[in-house]
Amino acid sequence: MPITSVQDLRRIVEAVGQLHGRSVQEVEVRSDCRSLRVTLTDGQILLVSALVDDAGKPRLDVDLLHPLAEPAPGQLEVAFEGDGE
C-alpha cells in the first residue's frame, strides 16, 4: 500500500481545515469518480482529485481555489482585428 508523504498530508489538512464554519453551495462528482468539486457560498472551490503520477503511484490532490479578484483599475485592454471595434 503506497504511503502519502507528510508534506502532501499537511497540504491536504490545511486546505480542508479552511472549510471549517463555511457553507457549501454545491457538490459535483465526476462520472468516473476521479474528482470531487465542492463550491462554497463565498465562491471558493475545494477540488479533490485522485491522480496517478509518472511512476504509476496513486496520489490524492486537494486544492482550495479562491475566486479571482476584480481586474485592477486602468488595466490595459487590447482589441484584436475583427473584434468589431
C-alpha positions as CSV (number, residue, x, y, z in Angstrom):
1,M,0.0,0.0,0.0
2,P,1.5,3.3,-1.0
3,I,2.1,5.9,1.7
4,T,1.3,9.5,1.2
5,S,4.2,11.9,2.1
6,V,3.8,14.0,5.2
7,Q,4.1,17.2,3.1
8,D,1.1,16.1,1.0
9,L,-0.9,15.2,4.1
10,R,-0.1,18.6,5.6
11,R,-1.2,20.4,2.4
12,I,-4.5,18.4,2.3
13,V,-5.2,19.1,6.0
14,E,-4.6,22.8,5.5
15,A,-6.9,23.0,2.5
16,V,-9.7,21.0,4.2
17,G,-9.2,22.8,7.5
18,Q,-10.1,26.1,5.8
19,L,-13.6,24.8,5.3
20,H,-14.4,24.9,9.0
21,G,-17.6,27.0,9.5
22,R,-18.2,27.6,5.8
23,S,-21.4,26.8,4.0
24,V,-21.5,24.6,0.9
25,Q,-23.4,25.7,-2.1
26,E,-22.9,22.8,-4.5
27,V,-21.1,19.5,-4.7
28,E,-20.2,17.8,-8.0
29,V,-18.6,14.4,-8.6
30,R,-17.1,13.4,-11.9
31,S,-18.8,10.4,-13.5
32,D,-15.6,8.4,-13.2
33,C,-15.3,9.4,-9.5
34,R,-11.8,10.7,-10.0
35,S,-12.6,14.2,-8.7
36,L,-14.9,16.0,-6.3
37,R,-15.7,19.7,-6.6
38,V,-17.2,21.5,-3.5
39,T,-18.4,25.1,-4.2
40,L,-18.7,27.2,-1.2
41,T,-21.2,30.1,-0.8
42,D,-18.3,32.6,-0.7
43,G,-17.2,31.5,-4.2
44,Q,-14.2,29.4,-3.1
45,I,-13.9,25.9,-4.6
46,L,-12.4,22.8,-2.9
47,L,-11.2,20.4,-5.6
48,V,-10.2,16.9,-4.6
49,S,-8.7,14.7,-7.3
50,A,-7.3,11.1,-7.5
51,L,-4.4,11.1,-9.8
52,V,-1.6,8.7,-10.9
53,D,1.9,10.1,-11.0
54,D,4.6,9.3,-13.7
55,A,5.7,6.2,-11.7
56,G,2.2,4.8,-11.6
57,K,1.6,5.5,-8.0
58,P,-1.9,6.8,-6.9
59,R,-1.9,10.3,-5.5
60,L,-4.6,12.4,-3.8
61,D,-4.6,16.1,-4.7
62,V,-6.5,18.7,-2.8
63,D,-6.7,22.4,-3.7
64,L,-8.7,25.3,-2.3
65,L,-9.2,27.8,-5.1
66,H,-10.1,31.4,-4.4
67,P,-12.2,33.4,-6.8
68,L,-10.3,35.9,-9.0
69,A,-10.2,39.4,-7.8
70,E,-11.6,42.2,-10.0
71,P,-9.0,43.5,-12.5
72,A,-7.0,46.5,-11.4
73,P,-8.3,49.9,-12.5
74,G,-6.5,51.1,-15.6
75,Q,-5.7,47.6,-16.7
76,L,-4.6,47.6,-20.4
77,E,-7.2,46.3,-22.8
78,V,-6.1,45.3,-26.3
79,A,-8.6,45.0,-29.2
80,F,-7.8,42.5,-31.9
81,E,-8.6,42.8,-35.6
82,G,-12.0,41.5,-36.4
83,D,-13.2,42.3,-32.9
84,G,-15.8,44.7,-34.3
85,E,-14.4,47.8,-32.7
